[in-house]
Amino acid sequence: MPLMLAPLGQEMRIVKILTDEKTKKHLADLGVTPEGKITVFSNNGGSLVCIVKDGRLAIDRGLASHIFVA
């Protein structure tokens, strides 16, 4: 399922990221990689606040629709 549909507070595993290589590299630098863990902390109108490793990260809804989790 896309990250934007993930339930709040539940740790999910990133399955795949369907975006261009530049964006994939930027996400990897932030700790968002396939097989990594991510938890949606807040889901307000414009973006998702996610917990990745030990930090929080705001992800735009457009980008979140290209990150698939299970």
C-alpha positions in Angstrom: 0.0 0.0 0.0 1.2 3.6 -0.5 2.7 5.2 2.6 -0.1 7.8 2.6 -2.6 5.1 3.4 -0.5 3.5 6.2 -2.2 3.5 9.7 -0.9 6.0 12.3 1.6 4.7 14.8 2.2 1.3 13.2 5.7 0.4 12.2 5.8 -0.6 8.5 8.4 -2.0 6.2 9.3 -0.1 3.0 8.8 -2.5 0.1 9.7 -0.3 -2.9 10.1 3.3 -3.9 8.9 4.2 -7.4 10.5 7.5 -8.3 13.5 8.8 -10.2 17.1 8.0 -9.2 17.9 11.5 -7.8 14.9 11.3 -5.4 15.7 7.7 -4.4 19.3 8.8 -3.5 18.0 11.8 -1.5 15.6 9.5 0.4 18.4 7.0 1.0 20.5 9.8 2.5 17.6 10.5 4.9 17.3 6.8 5.8 14.3 5.9 3.7 15.4 2.8 1.9 13.7 -0.4 0.7 13.5 -3.0 3.6 13.8 -0.1 6.1 11.3 0.7 8.8 9.0 3.7 8.8 6.2 4.8 11.1 3.6 7.5 10.2 3.4 9.8 13.2 1.0 12.4 11.8 -1.1 12.6 8.7 -2.4 16.1 8.2 -3.7 17.7 5.0 -0.5 18.5 3.1 2.2 16.1 4.3 3.0 13.1 6.5 5.3 13.3 9.5 7.1 10.0 9.7 9.6 8.5 12.2 12.6 7.0 10.4 15.3 5.5 12.6 15.8 8.1 15.4 14.4 11.2 13.6 11.2 12.7 12.2 10.8 13.5 8.6 8.0 15.4 6.7 7.1 13.8 3.4 4.9 15.4 0.8 1.7 13.5 -0.1 2.8 13.3 -3.7 6.0 11.6 -2.8 4.3 9.5 -0.2 2.1 8.0 -2.9 5.3 6.6 -4.6 6.6 4.9 -1.4 5.0 1.5 -0.9 5.0 -0.2 2.5 3.7 -3.5 4.0 
